[in-house]
Amino acid sequence: LEDLQFLLKKCLGTLRMVIINSPHNPTGVSFTQTQLNQIFELLEDLDEMPILFSDEMYTAILGEEGAAGPPSNAGRKNSIVLSGLSK
């Protein structure tokens, strides 16, 4: 998150969209719900909240994470979520 905080400070006033990809293709690294929440909170604290484009195309292969299912940004303010099983 330190890298994201640094980038957000550098881009203040010009940042319109942040794109995240989880699970990341091709590495397979996946954000936890806690990490997604922290990213969202950082963006929400900005004077002008950018659009958060969350590419969650392959979350179905992650299986269940708690009662809410796989980590997601679905339903959040200024968020667009791409999800499915195949592009």
C-alpha positions as CSV (number, residue, x, y, z in Angstrom):
1,L,0.0,0.0,0.0
2,E,2.9,2.3,0.4
3,D,3.5,2.3,-3.3
4,L,-0.1,3.1,-4.0
5,Q,0.0,6.0,-1.4
6,F,3.1,7.4,-3.1
7,L,1.5,7.2,-6.6
8,L,-1.8,8.8,-5.3
9,K,0.2,11.7,-3.9
10,K,2.0,12.2,-7.2
11,C,-1.2,12.0,-9.3
12,L,-3.5,14.3,-7.2
13,G,-5.7,16.4,-9.3
14,T,-5.1,14.4,-12.5
15,L,-6.1,10.9,-11.5
16,R,-9.3,9.7,-13.1
17,M,-9.2,5.9,-12.8
18,V,-7.4,3.2,-10.9
19,I,-7.3,-0.3,-12.4
20,I,-6.7,-3.4,-10.3
21,N,-6.6,-7.0,-11.4
22,S,-7.2,-9.8,-9.0
23,P,-6.4,-12.6,-9.3
24,H,-3.5,-11.1,-11.3
25,N,-2.9,-12.7,-14.7
26,P,-0.4,-14.3,-15.3
27,T,1.0,-14.5,-11.8
28,G,-2.2,-15.7,-10.0
29,V,-1.6,-13.3,-7.1
30,S,-4.9,-12.4,-5.5
31,F,-5.8,-9.5,-3.2
32,T,-7.6,-10.4,0.1
33,Q,-10.8,-8.5,1.0
34,T,-8.8,-6.6,3.6
35,Q,-6.4,-5.4,1.0
36,L,-9.2,-4.4,-1.4
37,N,-10.9,-2.5,1.5
38,Q,-7.7,-0.6,2.2
39,I,-7.2,0.3,-1.5
40,F,-10.8,1.5,-1.6
41,E,-10.4,3.6,1.6
42,L,-7.3,5.3,0.2
43,L,-9.2,6.2,-2.9
44,E,-12.3,7.3,-1.0
45,D,-10.2,9.7,1.1
46,L,-9.1,11.7,-1.9
47,D,-10.8,15.0,-2.6
48,E,-12.0,13.7,-5.9
49,M,-12.5,9.9,-5.8
50,P,-11.3,8.3,-9.1
51,I,-13.2,5.5,-10.7
52,L,-12.0,2.1,-9.5
53,F,-12.0,-0.5,-12.3
54,S,-11.7,-3.8,-10.7
55,D,-10.9,-6.7,-13.1
56,E,-12.1,-9.7,-11.1
57,M,-12.5,-11.9,-14.1
58,Y,-11.3,-15.1,-12.5
59,T,-12.5,-14.8,-8.9
60,A,-14.8,-17.8,-9.5
61,I,-11.7,-20.0,-9.5
62,L,-10.6,-18.8,-6.1
63,G,-13.6,-20.4,-4.3
64,E,-15.2,-19.1,-1.2
65,E,-13.6,-16.6,1.1
66,G,-15.8,-16.4,4.2
67,A,-19.6,-16.0,3.9
68,A,-19.4,-13.3,1.4
69,G,-17.5,-15.3,-1.2
70,P,-14.3,-14.4,-3.1
71,P,-12.8,-10.9,-2.5
72,S,-14.6,-8.2,-4.5
73,N,-15.2,-4.5,-5.0
74,A,-18.8,-5.1,-6.2
75,G,-21.4,-2.5,-5.1
76,R,-19.0,0.2,-4.0
77,K,-19.2,3.9,-4.9
78,N,-17.4,4.8,-8.2
79,S,-16.6,1.1,-8.9
80,I,-16.8,-0.9,-12.0
81,V,-16.3,-4.6,-11.6
82,L,-15.6,-7.0,-14.5
83,S,-16.3,-10.6,-13.6
84,G,-16.9,-13.9,-15.3
85,L,-15.1,-17.1,-16.3
86,S,-13.5,-16.1,-19.6
87,K,-12.6,-13.0,-21.5
